[in-house]
């Protein structure tokens, strides 16, 4: 039964990641390649504050959210002046810089050795020390984050972001501060990405830079492309599908050496088919064309 709870914990983590990325890609129309960097910053910031400063999980998480949001401005402020492919390349550079820092700043992050023995989160003094408890814990946090993102989506702020996505010039002509709104959306999405980073660190009790690579950013983009962008159901379905697919291959008794390659082939075929015939994904409203 723990196997099932483990899968559900990972789905909860990726739902928050997908919904937060959807705020940038689906509502604002900005394709970013550095979402895994914010995911990693959240994981490391929470971990280091818990282990070195002796803070609890929730104070560390709040500080990690603020730190990630502030650091996102380093890439958001200069890069959001760029358009199209130039913006994508700028976020790619930021992703590589963050990974390089995490990998080489051994005195702080332990680099490739990783950080083991991460403290277990506590809620009202009770340790979340079983997989089932962590499923409930991550589910409550995922639900709360989803509610906040839903409120953003249905607010005037969310509607303005969609207007910017559809016609940036028209939005500016109506007096909207397009650059400021883009920076705000980017920072909010980065802050939300820190939450699954903290959940991942507390669940695995070990982190290293290889969990937050460029390929992880590509994986998050694939969730949005397959599930769909611009609404709520698409990212949730995409997260569940992308987490469950490799687990489904286990039941086909495919050898591990082949299953990993088969999973990548399936992902690639799905992306090709969807981009050709349904660019808005399975349940999305906005298509990456």
N, C-alpha and C positions, 0 to 999 in steps of 0.2 A: 504493500500500500504506500510505503514511503516513496516509491518510484513515481507514483501518480502525483503525490503532493509536490515532489521535486519539479515535475514538468509544469505544474500549475504555478509554482513559485517563479519559474523562469518566464512563463507567459505574463505574469503580473509585472515583472521587471521590464519586459520588452513592450508591453502595452504603454507604460509611462514613457519609455523612450520614443516609441512610434508617435504617440499623441503630441509629445513635445516637439518632435521634428516636424510634424504636420503643421504646427503653428507657423513655422518658417516656410516650408516647402508647399504645403497645401493651401494655406490661407494667404500668404504673402507672395508666393510664387518664386521663392529664392531657393535654388538647389545648392545645399551646403555639403561639403565633404569633411567637416570637422566635428560632427555631432558626437562621435566616439571620444574626441578629446575632452569635451565637457563632461561626458560620462566618466572618464578616467579621473579628471580633476576632482569631481565630486567624491569618487571612491577614495582617492588618496587623501584629500583634505579631511574627510570624516575619519578615516583610519588614523592619520597622524595626530589629530586633535584628541582622539580617544586614548591613544597609546602614549603619546608624549606629554600632553597637557592634562590628562586625566579627566577629560570632560565626558559626560554621558552621551548616549547616542543622539538624542534629539537636539541638544545644544550644538553638538558637532555638525549635525545635518543642517541646521539653520545657518551656521557659519559657512558651511561648504556651499550652500545655495547662494549666499551673498557673494562669496569669493568667486564662484564660477560666473555669476552674472557680471561682476566687475571685470574679470579677466576677458570675458567675451567682448567687451568694448574695445579691447586691443585690436581685434580683428574686425569688429563691426563698424566702428567709426570710419577708418580709412577705406575698408573694402566695399562698403555699401554705396560708395560713390561710383564704383565700377558696375558694369552691366554684363550679363550673359556669361560667356566663358571666362572672362577675366575675373569675375567674382568667384566662380568655381575654383579657378586656379589659386586665388588668394586663400580660400578656405582650405584647400589642399596643403598649401604651405604651412598654415597654422597647425593643421593636424600633424604634420611631420615634425614641426618644432616641438609640440607638446610631447609627442612620443619620444623624441630624442632626449628631452629634458628628463622625463620619467626614467628612461633607460640609463642615462649617464650620471645623474645626480645621485650617486651611490650613497653618499653620506646622509642624505635625507630619505630617499625612496628605496634604498637598497638595490636599485637598478635591476639587473636581470635575476638577482637572487629572490626578489619579491619580499613581501612582508607577511610572515606567518603569525598565527596566534592572535588574530584580530578579535577583540572582545565581542561577546554575544550581546545583542541589544536587549535592553530591559524595559518593560512597560509596567509602571507602578511597582517597581521592585521585583517583578517576576521576569526571569530570563526566558527569552524566546529560544529555547534550547532543543526543540524537536522540529522535524520537517513540517508536521501538521500545524504547529504553532506558527512557524514562519510563513506558511501559506496564508493563514488567517491575518497575520501581521502585515505581510506584503499586500494582501488583498484589500485591507482597510486603507492602507496608504495609497494604493493604486486607485481605489474608488474615490478617495478624497482629491487626489491630483486630477482625476478625470472630471470630477465635478467642477473644480476650479477652471480647468481648460474649457469645459462646456460653457461656463458662465462668461469666459472671455470670448468664446466664439459667438455667443448670442448677444453680446454687448455692442454698443456703438463702436468700440475699438475693433472688435472682430469684423464688423461690417465694413469699416474703413479699410482694413487690411485686404478684404476681398476686392474692394473697389480698386485698390492699388494694384492688386494682382491682375485685374481685368484691363485696366487702363490707367497707367501711372500718370500720364499727362492730364487726363480729365480730372483725376483726384487732386492734382496740384492746382489745376485751374479753379477748383472749388474751394481753395484756400487751405487745403490739408498740408501739413508739414510731412511730406513723404519720407524724407531722409530720417527725420526724428522718429517717425512711426516704425520704420524698418529697423532702426537700431533698438528701439524698445522691444519689438517682437523678437528680435534675435537674442537680446539679453534675457527676456522671460523664458524663451525656449531653452537657453543654456542653463538657467537656474533650475528649471524642471528636470533637465537631464542629469543634474547632480543627485537627484533623489534615487533613481535606480542604481546609480553608482554606489551610494551608501548602502542600499539594500543588498546589492551584489557582494560588497565587501563583508557585510555582517553575516551574510548567508554562507559564503564560501570560506570565510575566516582566513583567506589568503588572497592576495592580489599581486600581480606583476604586470609590467607594461604590455605584454603580449595579448592581454584581454582588451586593449584599447587602441588597436592599430587602425590603419586606413581600411583594412578589410572589414573591420567592425562597422565603420562608417558606411561602407558600401552595403553591408548586410542590412543596416537600418534603412538605407535608401530602397533596397529591394523589398523590404516589408511594405513601405509606402507605395511603391510602384505596383506590387502584386495586389495588395489589399485595396488600394485606392487612396487618393488624397483629396483634401478639401471638405471632408465631413468626418463624423466620428466613427461610423461603423467600419470604414475601410481600414484604418490603422489597427483596430482591434482584431478584425478578421485576419489581416496580414500578419500580425504578431503571432496569433495562435497557429496559423498555417505554417509559418517559417520555423517555429519551435517544434511543432508536431511532426513535420515532414521527416527529419532525420530519425526520429523515434519510430516512425512507421516503417522505415526501411529495416529496422532491427527485426521486425516480425516476419520479414521476407527471408530471413536467415542468409542475408548477403554478407560475405566476409568483411570485416572491418576495413581492410585495405582497399576494397572495392567500393564499399558504401560511401566513404568520404568523397571519392571521385564522382560516384553516381549522384550524390547530393548536389555537387557543384554543376554537373551536367543538367540536372533537372531545373535548378535555379536559372541557369543560363537560357535554357529552352523556354521557360515560362516568361522570362523577361523579353526575349525576342518576340514571342507570340503576342504578348500583351501590348508591347510597344507598336507592333504592326497592326493588330486588329482592335485593340481596346486600350488606348493609351491612358485612360482614366482609371485603369485597374478594374478589379472585380466589382467593387462597390463604391468607387470614388466619384467625385464630381469634377475634379480638375485633372486634365491630362497633360503629361510632360511631352510636348511635341517639339 
